[in-house]
Amino acid sequence: DAVGAYEFLTYGEVRERVQNFASGMASFGLKGKDAVGLYSVNRIEWVLAEYACYFNNQVTVPLYDTLGDEAIEHICCQTEMQVIVASHEKASNILRLRSKLPSLKHIVIMDEEISDELAQSATKADVELIKFGSVEKRGAEEPHEPSPPSPEDLCTICYTSGTTGLPKGVMLPHKALLADGSSVLAL
């Protein structure tokens, strides 16, 4: 709940961690263009997982508490999400909703420890829980080549509450984000 000390990472350290995490994610059987959920407050693991998805040409799908349980169910089902990278706290919420998330197979826990209670909930829900660091280690031991996206490939689906009904997904391709970044540099 409190902000910890800022930890600096070099570009090389970030690249290595991204490559390792991306390679480790390959063991889940994901294909390019598959959706991967990201569910936590802002933290380094969120960014590393996001870049690892780009490394594998997978689509990031942020999940937010403010949208509510019904929206999270809708998003996970609509994207056929198999993997969610989440903080321990958010993983508890996902496991509570598990019966309504038929495609979910894996939750990568950003925290260093997994409580016995969370592990038991995952076992009952038939979901594999794995620590973020374990995915990185797996990837370091079994590296694979990147599958970079093309500019037209989908980068992220950002769901918004909208004004009526279930959330709507804004589908942003890589070229849209590149154009955005380029326009900022041109100012």
C-alpha positions in Angstrom: 0.0 0.0 0.0 3.0 2.3 0.3 5.5 3.4 -2.3 8.8 1.7 -1.8 12.2 2.9 -2.7 12.8 3.5 -6.4 15.0 0.9 -8.0 17.0 1.8 -11.0 17.5 -0.8 -13.8 19.7 -0.3 -16.9 18.3 -0.7 -20.4 20.3 -3.9 -20.6 18.8 -5.3 -17.4 15.3 -4.5 -18.6 15.9 -6.1 -22.1 17.3 -9.3 -20.4 14.3 -9.5 -18.1 11.8 -8.9 -20.9 13.5 -11.5 -23.1 13.5 -14.0 -20.3 9.9 -13.4 -19.3 8.8 -13.6 -22.9 10.6 -16.9 -23.4 9.1 -18.2 -20.2 5.6 -17.2 -21.3 6.2 -19.3 -24.4 5.9 -22.4 -22.2 2.2 -21.6 -21.7 1.4 -22.4 -25.3 0.3 -18.9 -26.2 0.4 -17.9 -29.9 1.0 -14.6 -31.4 -2.0 -12.3 -31.2 -3.3 -14.1 -28.1 -4.6 -11.8 -25.2 -2.7 -11.6 -21.9 -4.3 -9.8 -19.0 -2.3 -7.4 -16.8 -3.9 -6.8 -13.4 -2.2 -4.8 -10.6 -1.3 -1.3 -9.5 1.6 0.3 -11.4 4.9 -1.7 -10.8 7.9 -2.9 -12.7 6.5 -6.3 -13.4 3.5 -4.8 -15.3 5.9 -3.0 -17.7 8.2 -6.1 -18.1 5.2 -8.3 -18.8 3.8 -5.7 -21.3 7.1 -5.5 -23.2 7.4 -9.3 -23.1 3.9 -9.5 -24.8 5.2 -7.2 -27.6 8.3 -9.4 -27.9 5.9 -12.4 -28.6 3.4 -10.4 -30.6 0.7 -10.9 -28.0 -2.0 -8.4 -27.1 -2.0 -6.8 -23.7 -5.4 -6.3 -22.0 -5.3 -4.2 -18.8 -7.9 -5.2 -16.1 -9.2 -2.6 -13.6 -11.2 -3.0 -10.4 -13.1 0.2 -11.2 -14.9 -1.7 -14.0 -16.3 -4.3 -11.6 -16.6 -8.1 -11.6 -19.1 -8.2 -14.4 -16.8 -6.2 -16.6 -13.7 -8.3 -15.8 -15.7 -11.5 -16.6 -16.8 -9.9 -19.9 -13.3 -8.8 -20.9 -11.7 -12.2 -20.0 -14.4 -14.1 -22.0 -14.4 -11.8 -25.0 -10.6 -12.0 -25.4 -10.5 -15.7 -24.5 -7.7 -14.9 -22.0 -5.7 -17.9 -20.9 -3.0 -16.0 -18.9 -3.2 -13.2 -16.5 -0.2 -11.5 -14.9 -1.4 -10.2 -11.6 -0.4 -9.1 -8.1 -1.3 -11.5 -5.3 -4.3 -9.4 -4.2 -5.7 -9.2 -7.7 -5.1 -12.9 -8.3 -7.5 -13.6 -5.4 -10.2 -11.6 -7.2 -9.6 -13.5 -10.4 -9.8 -16.9 -8.6 -13.1 -15.8 -7.0 -14.5 -15.2 -10.5 -12.9 -18.4 -12.0 -16.1 -20.3 -12.6 -17.1 -17.6 -15.1 -13.7 -17.5 -16.9 -13.6 -20.7 -18.9 -10.4 -20.0 -20.9 -8.2 -19.1 -17.9 -5.4 -21.5 -17.4 -2.5 -19.6 -15.8 -2.0 -16.8 -13.3 1.5 -15.3 -13.1 2.0 -13.8 -9.6 4.0 -10.6 -9.6 4.8 -10.9 -5.9 7.7 -13.0 -4.5 5.4 -15.2 -2.3 2.2 -17.1 -2.9 0.1 -17.7 0.2 -1.2 -21.2 1.0 -4.7 -19.8 0.8 -4.1 -18.5 -2.8 -2.4 -21.8 -3.8 -5.3 -23.8 -2.5 -7.8 -21.6 -4.3 -5.9 -22.0 -7.6 -5.8 -25.8 -7.1 -9.5 -26.0 -6.6 -10.1 -23.8 -9.6 -7.7 -25.8 -11.8 -5.5 -22.8 -12.5 -1.7 -22.9 -12.5 -0.1 -20.3 -10.3 3.5 -19.4 -11.0 5.7 -16.7 -9.7 6.9 -14.0 -12.0 10.5 -14.8 -11.2 10.0 -18.5 -12.0 8.7 -17.5 -15.5 11.8 -15.4 -16.0 14.1 -18.3 -14.8 12.3 -20.7 -17.1 12.8 -18.3 -20.0 16.5 -17.9 -19.2 17.0 -21.6 -19.3 15.0 -22.1 -22.5 15.3 -18.9 -24.6 13.4 -18.5 -27.8 13.5 -16.0 -30.7 11.2 -13.0 -30.6 8.2 -12.8 -32.9 8.0 -9.1 -33.4 4.7 -7.6 -34.4 4.0 -5.7 -37.6 2.7 -2.1 -37.4 -0.8 -3.4 -38.2 -0.8 -6.0 -35.5 -2.9 -5.4 -32.4 -0.9 -4.0 -29.5 -3.5 -3.6 -26.8 -7.2 -3.6 -26.1 -8.1 -0.9 -23.6 -11.6 -1.5 -22.2 -13.6 1.5 -21.1 -16.8 1.6 -19.1 -18.6 3.5 -21.8 -21.9 5.2 -21.1 -24.2 2.1 -21.4 -23.9 -1.7 -21.1 -20.7 -3.7 -20.9 -17.3 -2.2 -21.5 -16.1 -1.6 -25.0 -12.6 -2.5 -26.1 -10.6 0.1 -27.9 -8.3 -1.9 -30.2 -5.0 -0.1 -30.7 -2.5 -1.4 -33.2 1.3 -0.9 -32.8 1.3 1.7 -35.5 -1.1 3.9 -33.5 1.2 3.9 -30.5 4.2 4.5 -32.8 2.4 7.5 -34.4 1.6 8.8 -30.9 5.2 8.6 -29.7 6.5 10.1 -33.0 4.2 13.1 -32.7 5.5 13.8 -29.2 9.1 13.7 -30.4 8.2 16.0 -33.3 7.0 18.8 -30.9 
